[in-house]
Each structure stands twice: as C-alpha cells, then as structure tokens.
Amino acid sequence: MRFRKSIFVLLAILIAGSFLIYYVPREKKKTQIKEMGYQDACVDILLEDEDLYSLIREKNYYSKLLEKKIIDGSLNMDYIDLYANIHNKEDISNLDLLLYCRLEDMGYDNLQLNDLFNRLYFHELTPLLTFDYQWDEQSYITDCLNNRDHNSEDAFSLDYDYKVLFRITEEIEQPEKINSLINKQYYLNQSYVPNDLENISLQYAVEGQRLRKEAAENFNALAEKAINAGHAFFLANSYWSYEDLDQLYKNQLSVYTPNQLDGMINRAGYNEYQSGLSMGIVFTNNQGDDLSKSESYQWLLNEIENYGFILRYPKDKEIITTIQAKPLQFRYLGSELAQKVNASKLTYDEYYCLYLKPWQDEQYKPKENILKEIEDYDV
C-alpha cells in the first residue's frame, strides 16, 4: 500500500514537473511577445512557430503590418524585415514587393528601402527606377515630402534633379522589339534602320512620313476613325534617320545650350523617331489655346490606346522623362501594352523599368508565385 502511494506521488511530481517545464517557459514567451506589442491572436501563432518566434525576438521585429501578415497567413519570410519596419501603411502588395526588388537590384540596401517604403507613396518611389542611384535617400525623401501637396499619380515634380544625363548609357540589344525603351540612357546604334518602314498615305500625313508596318496599320485605322468622328488630324513627324536627327540637334545648338536643348529634344540615337514607332501629329482644325480641353484632343486620348499608342511625354512628368511635355507626340507599343501603360498611370520610362527591364542580378528577382499575381509582369 505504501509502495502504491509512493508511485502516485512520483507520478504527480512528474506530471507537475512536466507541466511546469512546459507552462512556465510558454508563459514567459507569451509575456515577452505581448510586451513587444503583439495581440493574443498573433501570440498564439508565434508560440506554435519556434523559428518565427526566435527570429522576431532576436531582431526585435514588430509592426502592425507584420502582425497582420502573421495573423492572415500572408507573411512572406523573404520580406519580413520590410514588414517589420513599415509603420505608416496598412499593407504591402505584391506590386510593392516587385518595386522593392527592382530598387534592390539598383543597389539600394535594406535600411534605405525600409525607410523609403515606410515614408513614401508608390508614385513617389517609382521615379527612382529612372533616376541615378541615390546614396543619400534622405534628401530624396525630404524633397518628396516638401512637394507632396501637389504631387500625385498624374503629376510629379521635385525641387532637385536626380539624374545626370548621359552619365550611364546602354545600347539597345534588340531595337526591333516593339516595347524597347529609348531615352537618355538606352540608345539605338547609329546604323539601325527599321526594315519594315511603310509610307503613310497623303490622305493622313504630310509627304514623306513613314512608320513601321504594325504602327502604320494602326495609325491608318485611327486616322480614318478620327475623320469619321469629326476629329481629323494628320501625321507631321515620324521616322527620322540617325544622320538627320544628328544634324537637327547640331543646328539647334546655335540657338540653345546643350543643357537647354537636351530638355527639348533627344539626341540622335536617344531619339525615338529613329525607331519608326514614334509619331507627332497636328489637328486639321484649330483646337484653341488650351489643347488639353479641346473636344478633339480628348477624343484622341480616349481612343489612342486601343490602336496601340501612348502619350510619350506627358505634362507634369518632365523630371521623369527628362523631356518637356509634348502633348502631340505618341509612341506605338501595341494595343495590349499601351492599355496597361495607360492604366498604370506611369510614364513609359517607369513602366519599362518596373515590369519589362531585364534583371541585373537574378537573385533580386521575386519568386514566381509573387510575379504570377502581378498582372502586368510577364513571367
């Protein structure tokens, strides 16, 4: 009898000991997590994931966004440092992660990116894709904050410039691709001449105008529709050879300084007119002093993406395109891409660098499951 009682006592001690071994450390962990700011729903999850708990404690990670990601099961461990340092936003989308990775591929480190994403909006971050790498991101952040009252998806300007023109340049390897980006960084070889240029009928253009076949066909269809709708225009500028563009630029140097001129037209090689995909138009009838408010111009802007064209140099985006606004210069991209670019509210410079540009280092490229959720990204 005494032997049995000893066994019961021993079992009770073992059970109590096991309980204390499990319960006391667990309660201690729970207290520590709560002191960091986590709520009960998140605490329970962290107590069941030792690796995540250890990482959060080691790095002292906390933000409402990180807590939200843990609770709803959308936490991506590759970006936990970003989530933990975002305190001014309710969520970070897959598109935000793509932008984050693109900037990381440019050379920005985690500390810089955390600060940039915590303090700036998406439309304030995308211009960085087209600017030079900014060692002092704080100056850029301050400039954006100082101009926030008048900046938006539709207009963006800053007090300072963030790109040294022609400092870094790269020849376009496949100039025949419809989606090629041509600007002051990406240039066409001076020997490049499109092999499918077609003359545009004098019904729709001044004499001697040529566009690449696909662009020409779509332009003709658009011009015909415009005539039928009572908004007729004609093509006044299209393909220029490298030599002619070079001579045009040199001729203007007698009137303007290089700095002035580079804000008005792009130099030969860096000029989209050499691609045969760019067009400048003129309306047949007088549109008045304010073109943007004219009925014909609004009709054109509503129709043009359906025929594969975008407005290449929009007003109030000059700091990004590095060219003064040109309300009547358009670029052919094909209808599907043109519609995506217009819907994005980005300049083509930003859009290309975000969605289409080859990666410098594939290690920064987001995983396929993220990219597949981003409609505009071509996996």
C-alpha positions as CSV (number, residue, x, y, z in Angstrom):
1,M,0.0,0.0,0.0
2,R,2.8,2.3,0.9
3,F,4.5,1.3,-2.3
4,R,1.5,2.3,-4.4
5,K,1.2,5.6,-2.6
6,S,4.8,6.4,-3.5
7,I,4.1,5.6,-7.1
8,F,1.2,8.0,-7.1
9,V,3.3,10.7,-5.5
10,L,6.0,10.2,-8.0
11,L,3.6,10.4,-10.9
12,A,2.1,13.5,-9.5
13,I,5.5,15.1,-9.2
14,L,6.4,14.1,-12.8
15,I,3.1,15.5,-14.1
16,A,3.5,18.7,-12.1
17,G,7.1,18.9,-13.3
18,S,6.2,18.3,-16.9
19,F,3.5,21.0,-16.6
20,L,5.9,23.5,-15.1
21,I,8.6,22.7,-17.7
22,Y,6.0,23.3,-20.5
23,Y,3.9,26.0,-18.9
24,V,6.4,28.4,-17.3
25,P,8.6,28.9,-20.4
26,R,5.5,29.2,-22.5
27,E,4.0,31.9,-20.3
28,K,7.3,33.7,-20.2
29,K,7.4,33.7,-24.0
30,K,3.8,34.9,-24.1
31,T,4.6,37.8,-21.8
32,Q,7.7,38.7,-23.9
33,I,5.7,38.8,-27.1
34,K,2.9,40.8,-25.6
35,E,5.3,43.3,-24.3
36,M,6.5,43.8,-27.9
37,G,3.0,44.8,-28.8
38,Y,1.5,41.6,-30.3
39,Q,-2.1,40.8,-29.6
40,D,-3.4,37.4,-28.4
41,A,-4.4,36.1,-31.8
42,C,-0.8,36.6,-33.0
43,V,0.8,35.4,-29.8
44,D,-0.9,32.0,-30.2
45,I,0.5,31.6,-33.7
46,L,4.0,32.7,-32.7
47,L,4.0,30.2,-29.7
48,E,3.5,27.4,-32.2
49,D,6.3,28.5,-34.6
50,E,9.6,28.4,-32.7
51,D,11.6,29.6,-35.7
52,L,9.5,32.6,-36.3
53,Y,9.3,33.4,-32.6
54,S,13.1,33.2,-32.3
55,L,13.6,35.5,-35.3
56,I,11.2,38.1,-34.1
57,R,12.7,38.1,-30.6
58,E,16.3,38.2,-32.0
59,K,15.6,41.1,-34.4
60,N,13.0,42.8,-32.1
61,Y,10.6,42.8,-35.0
62,Y,7.2,44.5,-34.6
63,S,4.8,46.5,-36.6
64,K,1.0,46.3,-37.0
65,L,1.6,45.3,-40.6
66,L,3.8,42.4,-39.6
67,E,1.2,41.3,-37.1
68,K,-1.5,41.5,-39.7
69,K,0.6,39.3,-42.1
70,I,1.2,36.7,-39.4
71,I,-2.5,36.5,-38.5
72,D,-3.9,36.3,-42.0
73,G,-1.2,33.9,-43.2
74,S,0.2,36.1,-45.9
75,L,3.6,36.6,-44.3
76,N,6.4,36.2,-46.9
77,M,9.6,35.4,-44.9
78,D,11.7,36.9,-47.7
79,Y,10.4,40.4,-46.8
80,I,9.9,40.1,-43.1
81,D,12.4,42.9,-42.5
82,L,10.4,45.2,-44.7
83,Y,7.1,44.3,-43.0
84,A,8.6,44.9,-39.6
85,N,9.8,48.4,-40.5
86,I,6.6,49.7,-42.2
87,H,4.6,51.7,-39.6
88,N,2.8,54.1,-41.9
89,K,1.0,51.8,-44.3
90,E,-1.8,49.2,-43.8
91,D,-0.5,46.8,-46.3
92,I,2.3,45.9,-48.8
93,S,1.2,44.3,-52.1
94,N,3.0,42.0,-54.4
95,L,3.4,45.0,-56.7
96,D,5.2,46.9,-53.9
97,L,7.4,43.9,-53.4
98,L,8.3,44.0,-57.2
99,L,9.2,47.6,-56.8
100,Y,11.2,46.9,-53.7
101,C,13.2,44.2,-55.6
102,R,13.8,46.4,-58.6
103,L,15.3,49.1,-56.3
104,E,17.3,46.5,-54.5
105,D,18.6,45.4,-57.9
106,M,19.7,49.0,-58.5
107,G,21.9,48.9,-55.3
108,Y,19.6,50.2,-52.5
109,D,20.2,48.3,-49.3
110,N,17.5,47.1,-46.8
111,L,17.9,50.1,-44.4
112,Q,17.4,52.5,-47.3
113,L,14.5,50.6,-48.7
114,N,12.7,50.2,-45.4
115,D,12.9,54.0,-44.9
116,L,11.8,54.8,-48.4
117,F,8.8,52.4,-48.3
118,N,7.8,53.5,-44.8
119,R,7.7,57.2,-45.7
120,L,6.8,57.5,-49.4
121,Y,3.9,56.5,-51.6
122,F,4.2,54.2,-54.6
123,H,4.1,57.1,-57.1
124,E,6.9,58.8,-55.2
125,L,9.0,55.6,-55.3
126,T,8.7,54.6,-59.0
127,P,10.6,57.6,-60.3
128,L,13.7,56.3,-58.5
129,L,13.7,53.5,-61.1
130,T,14.6,56.1,-63.7
131,F,16.9,58.2,-61.6
132,D,20.6,57.6,-60.7
133,Y,21.2,55.6,-57.5
134,Q,20.8,58.0,-54.6
135,W,23.4,57.4,-51.9
136,D,21.5,59.8,-49.6
137,E,18.0,58.7,-49.8
138,Q,17.0,61.0,-47.0
139,S,17.4,64.1,-49.3
140,Y,15.1,62.4,-51.8
141,I,12.6,61.6,-49.1
142,T,12.6,65.2,-47.9
143,D,12.2,66.6,-51.4
144,C,9.2,64.3,-51.9
145,L,7.6,65.3,-48.6
146,N,8.1,69.0,-49.4
147,N,6.3,68.6,-52.7
148,R,3.6,66.1,-51.6
149,D,0.8,68.7,-51.6
150,H,0.9,69.0,-55.4
151,N,2.2,65.6,-56.5
152,S,0.1,62.6,-57.4
153,E,-0.2,59.7,-59.9
154,D,-0.9,62.3,-62.6
155,A,1.7,64.9,-61.8
156,F,5.2,64.7,-60.2
157,S,7.8,67.3,-59.8
158,L,10.6,67.9,-57.3
159,D,12.9,70.8,-56.3
160,Y,16.1,69.0,-57.4
161,D,17.3,66.7,-60.2
162,Y,18.3,63.2,-59.6
163,K,19.8,62.1,-62.9
164,V,23.0,63.2,-64.6
165,L,22.1,62.9,-68.3
166,F,24.1,60.5,-70.4
167,R,26.3,59.5,-67.4
168,I,25.3,55.9,-67.7
169,T,24.2,54.7,-71.2
170,E,23.5,51.3,-72.7
171,E,22.9,50.3,-76.3
172,I,19.6,48.6,-77.0
173,E,20.4,45.0,-78.0
174,Q,17.1,44.2,-79.7
175,P,15.9,47.5,-81.3
176,E,13.3,45.8,-83.4
177,K,11.3,44.9,-80.3
178,I,8.1,46.9,-80.1
179,N,8.5,47.5,-76.4
180,S,12.1,48.8,-76.5
181,L,12.7,51.8,-74.2
182,I,14.6,54.6,-75.9
183,N,15.6,57.6,-73.8
184,K,18.8,59.3,-72.4
185,Q,20.0,56.0,-71.0
186,Y,19.1,53.5,-73.7
187,Y,20.2,54.3,-77.2
188,L,19.9,52.9,-80.7
189,N,23.0,52.2,-82.7
190,Q,23.6,54.8,-85.4
191,S,23.4,52.2,-88.1
192,Y,19.9,51.0,-87.0
193,V,17.2,51.4,-89.6
194,P,13.9,49.6,-89.2
195,N,13.4,47.0,-92.0
196,D,9.7,47.3,-92.2
197,L,9.0,51.0,-92.7
198,E,5.9,51.9,-94.7
199,N,4.9,55.2,-96.3
200,I,1.8,56.8,-94.8
201,S,-0.8,57.9,-97.4
202,L,-1.1,61.7,-98.1
203,Q,-4.7,61.3,-97.0
204,Y,-3.4,61.1,-93.4
205,A,0.0,62.7,-93.5
206,V,2.3,65.2,-94.9
207,E,4.6,64.0,-97.6
208,G,7.4,61.5,-96.7
209,Q,6.1,60.2,-93.5
210,R,7.0,56.6,-92.6
211,L,6.2,54.2,-89.7
212,R,7.0,50.6,-89.0
213,K,4.4,48.3,-90.6
214,E,2.4,47.4,-87.5
215,A,2.4,51.0,-86.2
216,A,1.5,52.3,-89.7
217,E,-1.5,50.0,-90.0
218,N,-2.8,51.0,-86.6
219,F,-2.2,54.7,-87.3
220,N,-4.1,54.5,-90.6
221,A,-7.1,52.9,-88.8
222,L,-7.0,55.5,-86.1
223,A,-6.7,58.4,-88.5
224,E,-9.7,57.1,-90.6
225,K,-11.8,56.8,-87.4
226,A,-10.9,60.3,-86.4
227,I,-12.0,61.7,-89.8
228,N,-15.4,59.9,-89.5
229,A,-15.8,61.2,-85.9
230,G,-15.0,64.8,-87.0
231,H,-11.7,65.0,-85.2
232,A,-9.3,64.8,-88.2
233,F,-5.5,65.1,-87.7
234,F,-2.5,64.3,-89.9
235,L,0.9,62.8,-89.3
236,A,3.6,65.5,-89.3
237,N,6.5,63.7,-87.8
238,S,7.5,60.1,-87.9
239,Y,10.7,58.2,-88.8
240,W,14.0,60.1,-88.9
241,S,17.3,58.7,-89.7
242,Y,20.2,58.9,-87.2
243,E,22.0,61.3,-89.5
244,D,19.0,63.6,-89.9
245,L,18.4,63.7,-86.1
246,D,22.1,64.4,-85.5
247,Q,22.0,67.3,-87.9
248,L,18.8,68.6,-86.4
249,Y,20.4,68.6,-82.9
250,K,23.6,70.3,-84.1
251,N,21.6,73.0,-85.9
252,Q,19.7,73.9,-82.7
253,L,23.0,74.3,-80.8
254,S,23.3,77.7,-82.5
255,V,20.2,78.8,-80.6
256,Y,20.3,76.8,-77.3
257,T,22.9,75.5,-74.9
258,P,23.2,71.7,-74.7
259,N,21.5,71.7,-71.3
260,Q,18.6,73.6,-72.7
261,L,18.3,71.6,-75.8
262,D,18.5,68.2,-74.0
263,G,15.3,69.2,-72.2
264,M,13.6,69.8,-75.5
265,I,14.6,67.0,-77.9
266,N,16.6,63.9,-77.5
267,R,20.0,63.5,-79.3
268,A,20.5,61.2,-82.2
269,G,20.5,57.6,-81.1
270,Y,18.5,58.5,-78.0
271,N,15.6,59.8,-80.0
272,E,12.5,57.6,-80.5
273,Y,11.9,58.9,-84.0
274,Q,14.7,56.7,-85.2
275,S,12.7,53.6,-84.2
276,G,9.9,54.2,-86.6
277,L,7.5,53.8,-83.7
278,S,7.1,57.5,-82.7
279,M,4.7,60.0,-84.2
280,G,3.9,63.6,-83.9
281,I,0.5,64.8,-85.2
282,V,-1.2,68.1,-85.9
283,F,-5.0,68.5,-85.8
284,T,-6.6,69.7,-89.1
285,N,-8.8,72.2,-87.4
286,N,-7.8,74.8,-84.8
287,Q,-8.1,73.4,-81.3
288,G,-7.9,76.7,-79.5
289,D,-5.3,78.0,-77.0
290,D,-5.8,75.1,-74.5
291,L,-5.3,71.9,-76.4
292,S,-6.0,69.7,-73.3
293,K,-9.5,71.0,-73.1
294,S,-10.4,70.6,-76.8
295,E,-13.0,68.0,-77.7
296,S,-10.8,66.5,-80.5
297,Y,-7.8,66.1,-78.2
298,Q,-9.9,64.4,-75.5
299,W,-11.4,62.1,-78.1
300,L,-7.9,61.2,-79.3
301,L,-6.6,60.5,-75.8
302,N,-9.6,58.2,-75.2
303,E,-9.1,56.3,-78.4
304,I,-5.4,56.1,-78.9
305,E,-4.5,53.2,-76.6
306,N,-7.0,51.0,-78.5
307,Y,-4.7,51.4,-81.5
308,G,-1.5,50.7,-79.6
309,F,-0.2,54.3,-78.9
310,I,0.6,56.1,-75.7
311,L,1.3,59.7,-74.9
312,R,5.1,59.5,-74.6
313,Y,5.9,62.8,-72.8
314,P,3.0,63.8,-70.6
315,K,2.7,67.2,-68.9
316,D,4.0,67.4,-65.3
317,K,6.2,64.4,-65.6
318,E,9.2,66.1,-67.1
319,I,11.5,65.3,-64.2
320,I,11.0,61.6,-65.1
321,T,11.0,61.7,-68.9
322,T,13.7,64.4,-68.9
323,I,11.9,66.0,-71.9
324,Q,9.4,68.9,-71.8
325,A,5.8,67.9,-72.3
326,K,4.8,67.1,-75.8
327,P,1.0,66.6,-76.0
328,L,1.0,65.6,-79.6
329,Q,3.9,63.1,-79.6
330,F,2.9,59.4,-79.3
331,R,4.7,56.1,-79.1
332,Y,3.5,52.8,-80.5
333,L,3.6,49.8,-78.2
334,G,0.8,47.6,-79.4
335,S,-2.8,47.8,-78.0
336,E,-2.3,45.3,-75.1
337,L,0.8,47.0,-73.7
338,A,-0.5,50.5,-74.4
339,Q,-3.6,49.9,-72.4
340,K,-1.6,48.5,-69.5
341,V,0.8,51.5,-69.5
342,N,-2.1,54.0,-69.5
343,A,-3.9,52.1,-66.7
344,S,-0.7,52.2,-64.6
345,K,-0.5,56.0,-64.6
346,L,3.3,55.6,-65.0
347,T,5.5,57.1,-67.7
348,Y,6.8,54.5,-70.1
349,D,10.2,55.0,-68.6
350,E,8.9,53.9,-65.2
351,Y,6.7,51.2,-66.6
352,Y,9.5,49.6,-68.5
353,C,11.9,49.7,-65.6
354,L,9.3,48.2,-63.3
355,Y,7.8,45.4,-65.5
356,L,9.9,44.8,-68.5
357,K,13.6,45.6,-67.9
358,P,16.0,42.6,-67.6
359,W,17.3,42.0,-64.1
360,Q,20.9,42.9,-63.5
361,D,21.2,40.2,-60.8
362,E,18.6,37.4,-60.8
363,Q,19.0,36.9,-57.1
364,Y,16.8,40.0,-56.5
365,K,14.0,38.8,-58.8
366,P,10.9,37.9,-56.8
367,K,9.8,34.3,-56.7
368,E,7.4,33.1,-59.4
369,N,4.4,32.9,-57.1
370,I,4.7,36.6,-56.4
371,L,5.2,37.5,-60.1
372,K,2.3,35.4,-61.2
373,E,0.0,37.6,-59.1
374,I,1.2,40.8,-60.8
375,E,-0.9,41.2,-63.9
376,D,1.4,43.4,-65.9
377,Y,4.6,41.3,-65.2
378,D,5.5,38.8,-68.0
379,V,6.9,35.8,-66.1
